Amino acid sequence: MRNLYRLMRSTRAATAVEYGLILALIFIAAVGAVGNVANSTGLMWNNVSTAAQTNM
């Protein structure tokens, strides 16, 4: 119990939590960016497919 109290008062623990939050935000931004790229790429290939079928 004493170690838990010491950990709660430690500035290193607070820094670790801050770094964890920053990493979580970076991860969420990366997932959103990959999702947008995936949607754009899917739309592009659908347009290519439609154009190829129209011109055949």
C-alpha positions as CSV (number, residue, x, y, z in Angstrom):
1,M,0.0,0.0,0.0
2,R,2.9,2.3,0.8
3,N,4.4,1.7,-2.6
4,L,1.1,2.6,-4.3
5,Y,1.0,5.9,-2.4
6,R,4.6,6.7,-3.3
7,L,3.8,5.9,-7.0
8,M,0.8,8.2,-6.9
9,R,2.9,11.1,-5.5
10,S,5.8,10.4,-8.0
11,T,6.3,12.8,-10.9
12,R,7.7,10.0,-13.0
13,A,4.3,8.3,-12.9
14,A,2.6,11.5,-14.0
15,T,5.1,11.8,-16.9
16,A,4.4,8.2,-17.9
17,V,0.7,8.9,-18.0
18,E,1.2,12.0,-20.1
19,Y,3.3,10.0,-22.6
20,G,0.7,7.3,-22.7
21,L,-2.0,9.9,-23.6
22,I,0.2,11.4,-26.3
23,L,0.8,7.9,-27.8
24,A,-3.0,7.2,-27.7
25,L,-3.8,10.4,-29.6
26,I,-1.1,9.7,-32.2
27,F,-2.5,6.2,-32.6
28,I,-6.1,7.5,-33.1
29,A,-4.8,10.0,-35.6
30,A,-2.9,7.3,-37.5
31,V,-6.0,5.0,-37.6
32,G,-8.1,7.9,-38.9
33,A,-5.6,8.7,-41.6
34,V,-5.3,5.1,-42.8
35,G,-9.1,4.9,-42.9
36,N,-9.3,8.0,-45.1
37,V,-6.6,6.7,-47.4
38,A,-8.4,3.3,-47.7
39,N,-11.6,5.0,-48.6
40,S,-9.9,7.2,-51.2
41,T,-8.1,4.2,-52.7
42,G,-11.3,2.2,-52.9
43,L,-13.1,5.0,-54.7
44,M,-10.3,5.4,-57.1
45,W,-10.3,1.7,-58.0
46,N,-14.1,1.7,-58.4
47,N,-13.7,4.6,-60.9
48,V,-11.0,2.7,-62.8
49,S,-13.2,-0.4,-62.9
50,T,-16.2,1.6,-64.1
51,A,-14.2,3.4,-66.8
52,A,-12.7,0.1,-68.0
53,Q,-16.1,-1.6,-68.3
54,T,-17.6,1.4,-70.1
55,N,-14.8,1.5,-72.7
56,M,-14.8,-2.2,-73.4
